[in-house]
Structure formats: structure tokens, C-alpha cells
Amino acid sequence: MANLTTHCKFLQLMMMMMMPSVTVFSQVASSTIVKSLPGYPGDLPFKLETGYIGVGDLDQVQLFYYFIESEANPERDPLMVWLNGGPGCSSLTGLVYQIGPLMFNYSAFNFEAGVPTFQPNPNSWTKVASIIFLDSPVGTGFSYATTTDAYYTNDTLQAAHISEFLGKWLLEHPKFLRSPLYIAGDSYGGKIVPIVVQEIFNGVEVELEPKMNLKGYIIGNPVTDNHFDGNAKIKYAYRVSLLSDELYENAKVNCNGDFVNVNANNTGCILALQNIANAVDSIHEENILEPTCNLESPRPSKKGLTKNYRKEESVAMDTNFPKRWCRSQNHILSDIWANSKRVQEALHIREW
């Protein structure tokens, strides 16, 4: 998930660059039903709510969320909290690229037209579950802090904020108190989700209110341990036949089975790993069955942090957008969409 993570860090930095100073105002939680969105014709075919909930000391951390009710039976279906990785990746990524009810219509996008358009996602998880897409940690997406110090975070503090957020959200939405609860995420969520689950479980053990009906957790492509993950990547590439026996065995012998903690003097291991890198260089890392992007990625993180996609008129400057679908190129659409003033007004994003 390296490319996605880089892109998501840009989204976090982008929102912070838009905030030269912090304005303190009432910390009353707010939520709004959103009936239509720029890029989608007519009313939305599902119930969307957006809002902020304050957590931490004096509610100085304001976490933004998108909530979509189950399209089947919201009173009985599971409730899920979805966290994207990074850290610093907006949950908008999960909503429009992964499991939400809408996805960008890539083939129909025209830079001259402005806001990207949506089409229904036939594989949306919201067909069977209500999902809170949460921008976490603070500074991610549209989540922000009212003081500079409150932007400090770490994995443990982030998990505590998420648990506090969920408790407050359930008190505001009591009809979901008995819903089977699942905490889910991907990538760096492999670190965060288990800590959140432990926080909730500890609360259940001491009968903390509101009592949550925790049933389990889901993590996809999770980050766990750098040593384990780094070694597993090469073993996986070999087992799905992306590497020849010769390349893999040569690396295994020269590196003594450790492809992460490499001695700088072990030239045999370094050369073997370089040969492996060359062998998979043309393979799309995020989905090996898809074509690679031949053009330079339009992800702003790979072009520097000077381009301001908040100004809709600036999007027409990108003329090298490929005509065929390409997954990593596709991520520029969320930057353009989320930084549109019309979109932010529709989502009821606060000025800060």
C-alpha cells in the first residue's frame, strides 16, 4: 500500500496547508443529513450524514465523519467504523475507492468540467451494513484541532480518540446502540484497529456507558511489523510466480532469509535484492493483474506540495491525464473533488 499511503499523507498535509491559523469556536457536536452531492445527479439513493464530534481535552480535537446507513435494514444490520491507513489517509478513500456506495466515473471525467462525477458501486458494503467513515487521526481529511498542541498524536492516543468518538456518536444515535459493532480498516489500520478494539473491550469489561455491542474487527492488507511485512513481501512475490526460482533462492542464500535487516557490507545480498527489484519493476504493486501507469503519476505528493487543488480553476492545468483507466492515476479525482468549495459546502465542512 506504499503508493496509497503516500497519496493519503498528501491529503493530510493539504488540509493543514489550508489552515494558516486556528480559530476557536463552540465545540458542540454537529451533524447534517446530506441529500445531494456535486458530481451525482439528483438525490442520493442512500442516507448520508456528515458531522464533527469533539474528543480529547476540552474537545480540542474535532473528528469529521461520513455516516451511511445500511441500504437494507439499518435497525438490524451491523454498524461498522471504517479507518483508512497512512497514517493520515482520509476515510474518503475508503468511501469512494473501496467499500462505499459511490465511485468516481473515471472514463467520463473532463478536467475542463470541474468536479468529477460519480457512479454507483455495485459492491458497496453499505448494502448490508451501516458504516461510519472516520477521518482519523487529527489533521486527516477534514478533522482538525482548535489548538496547535492538540495536533500531537500517536497510535495509542489516536485509538483513545476513536473509542471516545464512537461512544459519543452512539449516544447521539441511540438506535444503533444494540447493533453488532465491527471496527475495520486497511494498511496502517493493522496497527490502529486492534488497539481500538482493545479500548472498547476494556470499556465493556468495566461496564462503561454507553455499552457497545462489539462483535469483531476486520483488517485488510494490514501493516503489522516492519520485519515480518518486509520479508513476507518477497516470499509472496515468489509464491505467486512473480520471481523465478533462481532469483528467490539466490536472495534467500545471500541474505540468510532476512531481506529487511541487510548488512551494508553484504554485497551479495544487496545485489540479489536489486535483481528482485528490477524483476518486479514493471508490475503494478497494488494489483498485479492491472497495467502499470506509464505516465508520471498525477498524485500531488509526487509532484510536490505546491499545487492547490482547492481552487477548482487549477484542475484544468493537468493535461497529461491518461485516457485509459489506471488505479493510481485515479486518486487525483478525490483531491479535486474534496477540495472543491461546492463539495465542502455540501458536506458542511467548517471554516477554520
N, C-alpha and C positions, 0 to 999 in steps of 0.2 A: 504493500500500500504506500510505497515511498512517494510516488507522484501525487496521489490524492492528498497525502499529508502535507506536502509542500504547498499545494494549492490552498488547503484549508488554513494553513498558517498565514497565507496572504490575506484571506478573508478576515482573519482576526486583526491583523495589522492594519488592514484597510479601514476597518471601522474605528480603530483607535486614532488613525491619522486624521479622521474627520472630526476629532474631538480635541481642539486645542486647549480647552478649559472645561472644568466640571461645574455644572450648575446644580445646586441642591434644591429640591422641591419636595412636596408631600410624598411620603413613601406608602401611601395607600395602594394596596394591590388593585390592579385594574385588568379587566378582560372585556373583549368585544367580539360579538359574532360578526364574521366577515362573510358576506353573501356573494361577493363577486371579486374577481382579481384581474388586473391588467394582464392581457395575454390569453385569457379564457373567455370565450363568447357566452354571454348570458349569465344566469345564476349558476353558482357551483352546485354540482349534483350530490354534495355531501355537506355535513355540518362542520364548519371550520371556526375555531375560536383562537384568538391570539391575545396575549397579555403579558404582564410582568408580575412577579412575586418577589418581595424583598426577603433576603436571608442574611445571616451573619450579624455582626454587631450593629445595632441600630438600623437594621435592614439596609446597610450601606451597599450591599451587592444586590442589584436588580436583575434577576434572571428572566429572560424572554423565552416564550414558548409558543409553539403552534400545536393546537389540540384538534384532532379529527375524530369524531365519533364513529364507531363501527357502523358500517352501512347495512349490517344485518340486524342484530339485536343488542343494542348498547347496554340494556339493562342486565343482560346475561353473559355477554361476550367478555373476554379478558380485557384488562387495562394494561397497556404497555408503556413504559418510558423508554424512548429511543435516544441513545447518545452516540454521536459520531466521534471519531478518534482525533488524531492530531499529535498532541493535544492542541486545541484551538480550532477545530473544524466545526463550522455551523451545522446544526441539525437540518438546515435547509438541504444539505447534501443528501441526507437520508430520505427527505421528503420528496425531492424531485428527481433523484438519480437512482434510488434504491427501492424503497418499500411503500412510498406514498401513492395517493390516488391519481396524481398528475405527473406527467413527464414532459420535458421540452420536445417540441416538434422540430427536430434538428433540420430536417430537409426543407422546411418551409421558412426558415429564418432568413431575414434580409437585414443587413446592418442599417440600411437606409430607413427601414420601417421603425426602428427603435426597439421597443420591448419584445423579447422573444415570446412565442406563443406556446400554449400547452396542448397536449392531447391526453386522453385517459390512459392510465396504466392498468392493463387487464390483470396484472399480477399483484395488485396492491394488497398489502396486509390489512388495510383498513376495511376490507370486505368482511373480515371475521374478527377484528379487534379494534378497540379504541386506542389511539396512540397519542402520547404527548411527545412531540419532537422538541427537545430542550437544548437551548444554546448554553453550553457549559464547557469549561469554566468561565468565570467572569472575564469579560473582554472578548468573548467569542461571539460572532454574529452580531445580534442586537442587544446582547446582555452587556451591562456596564456597571460601574461603581460610582458612587457620589463623592468619594474621596480618592486621592492618589494612593494612599496606603492600602485601601480596600482592594486594589487590583492585585496585590500579592496573593498567590495561591500555590498549592501543591496538591498532590494526589489525595492525601488524607483530608485536607480542607475542602477540596472540590467534592469529595464523596459526602462529607458532612453537609455541605450546602445543598446537594441534590436531595439528600434524605429530608432535610428541613423543608425544602421547596415542596416535595411530594406531600408531606404532612399538611402543610398549609393549603396546597391545592385541593387535597381531598376534603378538607373542612369547608372549602368554598364550593365543592362539587360532591355533596354527601351521597348522591345516588350511586356513586362509584365506590363507596367505602367497602362494599362486600364483593366487588368484582375481583376475580382472580388476577393477581398482580404479577407482572413479569418485568424485570429490568433487562434491557437489551442494548447491544452496541457492537461496534466493529473496530478493528485496528487497535488504537491505543485504548479503546474501551475494554480490551482484555485486562488492562491494569485497573481501570476505574470500576467497572461493573461489579466484580466480586467484592470490592470494598463497600460499595453502596449496599449490596445485598447483606453484607455483614452488619452494617449500620442499622438497616431495617430489622434484621433478625434480632439484634440486641434490644431494639425497642420493643419488639413483640414479646421477648422473654420477660421484660420488666413491666409489661402491660402499659406501655407508653401510648397515650392517645394522640391522634386517632390510631386505632389498631388497624394495621394493614394486612390484607389477605394475601401475603406473599406466597407464591407458588413455585417460582423458579427464575432462572435467568438464561439469556441467550447471548452468545458472543460469536461473531463471525470474523474469520481471518484475524484472530486476536494476537496482539503483542503480549508476550508472557515474560521471556527472559532473553536478553540480547545474545547470550552464548547459545542457548537452545535454539532460538529462532534462526540465527545466522547459520548454524550448522545444518539445520533442517532444510533450509532453502536449497542448498547444493544437493543434499540427499534426495529431495523431492524432484529436482530437475533431472536427476539421473533416473529415478524410478518411473518417470513419465516419458522417458526416452528422449529428453532434450539434450542429454550428454551421452557420448559414446562410452563404452566400457573402458577404453584406453584413457580418455581424459579423466574420468572419475577415479579409476584405480591409481593413476599417476598422482593425482592430488591427494588421495587418501594415504598413499605411502609416504609421499614427501612431507605432508602436513601432519602426519601421525593422527589422522582423523579429526584434527581440530582446525577448522577453516576460519576461525574468528581471531583467536589469540595467536597471531603468527609472529614468530621471531624475525626481526628485521634482517638478521644475518642468514636466514634460511632461504637462500635464493631459489632452491628447487621448488619450495612450496609457493613462493611468490610468483614464479614463472608458471607453475601449474594453475594457480588461481587466475592469472591473467589469460591463459589459454581458455579457461572456462568462461570468463567474462566475454572474450571475443566470440565464443561459440554461441552464446545466447544474446548477443548484442542486438540482433535484428528481430528478436522475439518480443511481443507485447507482454510485459511483465504482469499486468493486471488481468489479462485474459489471453492465454497463449493461443487461442483459436481465432483471435481477431487480428486484423492487419495493424502494423505499426503506423504511427503518424510520420509521414515522410517530411512534412514541413515543420518548421520551428514551432514548438508548442505555443499557443497564444495565451497559456496560463500566465497571468500577470507576474507571478512570482519568478518566472523565468525570463522576464523582460525588465525586471527592476520594479521598484515600488513607486514610481513617479506618475504613472498613468492614473487618472481619476475617472473611474467608471461611474461615479455618482452623477456626472454630467452626461445626460443622455446624448447630447450632440457629439460627444467624443467617440461614441462607439463606431461611427461611420469611418473612422480613421483606419480601422483594421480591414485591409483589403485582401489579406492572404488567407482568409478562412477557406478551408478545403471544401470542395463540392461534395465529396463523399463523406459518409459518416465515420467519425473517428472518436473513440471514447474520451481520450484525454483532451482533444480539441473541444469536445462538447462542454467541458467545465467552464468555459468562458461565459456561457449563457447565464449561469447563476450569478456571476459577478455583475453582468449587465442588468439583469432583472432586479436583483436585490438592491442595487444602488440607484435605481430609478426613483425619482421623487414621487411619481404617481403610485408606484408599488408601496413605498414606505407610508404614504398617506392611507392606502387601502388596508395595510396591515396595522395601522395605528401605532407606528413607531414614534417614540418620544424624541423630541429635540433635546440634545444635551451638549 
